[in-house]
Amino acid sequence: MSLSFATLLGCLGSGLVQAQTQAQAAAQGGATTARTPLAAEEAQALLSRIQEAARKLDYSGIFTYQQGELIQSSRLVHMVDGSGERERLEVLDGQPREYLRHNDDVQCLVPERKTVLVQQRRADRFPGLLLGSPAAVTRFYQVYSETAPRRVAGRECRMITIEPLDKARYGYRLCADEQNDLLLKAQTLSGANSVVEQVTFTTLRLGKDVDGKMLESRWPYKEWKVQQSTLQPIDLAAQGWRIPLPAGFVQVSQVGRVLGHNESVSQLVLSDGLAAISVFIEPFDKKRNSRQPHGAYRRGAVSVYGTRIADFWLTALGEVPSATLEHLAKSTEYVPPSAPPPALAPK
């Protein structure tokens, strides 16, 4: 049984939908305290240390994702050994899901299908933060730091606020561990500075307190069917697509995904260093796509915009304001590439 496009979306990282949320940042609420704007070089160094801490430290704990009335808990174990990074992420609420990572290779376990979906990791998964160079971040955001300490999961942390310089992106608040810069809590902020969502550790162990046995899956997945999410480099422009990039966003990747039974979808990933936008393009299927929402809608903090263009269905999604995706989708054009001229017959 193949995995549908909808299942792929639900499995892509604590999902392109769930998991792009983990790239964001936070601090606990409370009275306003003094904050200091950081120079670009200082801000870039701080963001780099947060990213490095997520990669190089050993840690385990439970973190919660909250959006409105939805609260979801996950158990995370991360260790570094001679072969690189190893990680296990287990979703504790709702449908069972487990993600096993070794460096950039991720296995998404889908127990109800007894299927293992093989995919590639993204660097912005919580407690990771960046999906690009920190230098890109300081061109479109102002970074502030507070001196007053906060506490998350029993540890003191430093609050960092990241404010967008335009209306095309959201703002963030981060709380990074005072001792090692590990990201402990995160909030995504709307234009009104209200909290759209947050992700935070509730329990945390570090260093020698982390048990390596927790990296082992609780599922007998080695006998399950393995579904390769086959990726092939593509050139959307050569295929006739004209997709305008929002200010500050650059291309991270463009690939074609084969989902099974000859189902395929093209994916373009854009990022400004913090926020990410994914554009999916698939052949229009009247039965399937007619049931999908047309226009703008939301999945938690993730904005989504779906529309038909020629004989294709385009879905743009990301943790950005809806207007950003709407402008991208409405400005996208498809011009079928011209057929090459016939070869001249030899004289």
Buried (B, 14 or more C-beta within 10 A) or exposed (E): EBBBBEBBBBBBBBBBBBBBBBBBBBBBEEEEEEBEEBEBEBBBEBBBBBBBBBEEBBBBBBBBBBBEEEEBBBBBBBBEEEEEBBBBBBBEEEEBBBBBBBEEEBBBBBBEBBBBBEBBBBBBBBBBBBBBBBBBBBEBBBBBBBEEEBEBBEBEBBBBBBBBEEEBBBBBBBBBBBEBBBBBBBBBBEEEEEBBBBBBBEEBBBEEEBEEEBBEBEBEBEEBEEBEBEBEEBEBEEBBBEBEEBEBBEEBBBBBBBBBEEBBBBBBBBBBBBBBBBBBBBEBEEEBBEEBEEEBBEBBBBBBBBBBBEEBBBBBBBBBBBBBBBBBBEEBEBEEEEEEEEEEEEE
